[in-house]
Amino acid sequence: MYKPGDLVMVNDTCPLQYFVGLQALIIANMGMDPTDHSQGWYYKLEFHDNKHHIFAHKELELVSKGKK
């Protein structure tokens, strides 16, 4: 599980071109998906341009360089 303050580095193979090579901070845990009991957490990320995006735990595992 990620926690606020963790740094996320998006890898160069991310299929979402908008995020390729960017870094973001996890600023909030948005809660858990009640239908996914394994890794159903959602996180709010803040990118360098002060824009916020919400990612599911599984999405972060796929697009980030670091693993928790």
N, C-alpha and C positions, 0 to 999 in steps of 0.2 A: 504494500500500500504506500502510495506517495503521501507526503505531508506538505503543508504550506512552507514555502521557502526552498523547496527542492528545485534544482535547475534541470530543465529539459532541453536537450540539444537535438534538434530534428536532423536526421541523417540525410545524406545526399540522394538516397534512393526512395525517398518519400514520394508516393504517387500524387500527392497534393502539391503541385508546383508552388503554390502560394507560400507554403511553409518551409520549403527546402532550404537547409542551411541556417535556419533561424534558431535563436535561443529564446526560452521563455521561463518565467518563474511560475510555479504553482502558487496561487494566492488563496485558494479555498478548496476545501473538499465539499462538493455540492450534494453529497449523499449517495445512497446506494439504490440501484435498480432492484425493486422487490422481486423481479422474475429471474434475476441472475445472482445466485448465492455464492458463486465462486469468486469472480473478480468484477462485480457489477458496479464499481465505484465510478463516480463522475467528478471531474476536477475542472476548476476555472483557472485558465492560464493567462498571464499577461505577457505580451510580446513587446519588443523594443519600441514600437510605435504607440504604446499605451492601449492597444486594442486587446480586448478580452475574447477568448474563445473557450468553449467547453469541450473537453475530450473525455471519452470513456477510458477506463483503465486499459482495456484491450487495445484501443487505438494508440495510446501512448506507448505501449509495448511494441507495436508495429512500426511506429515512425521515429522513435527516439533512439539515440546512440547508447544511452545508459539503461540499465535494467535494475530494478529494485529486487 
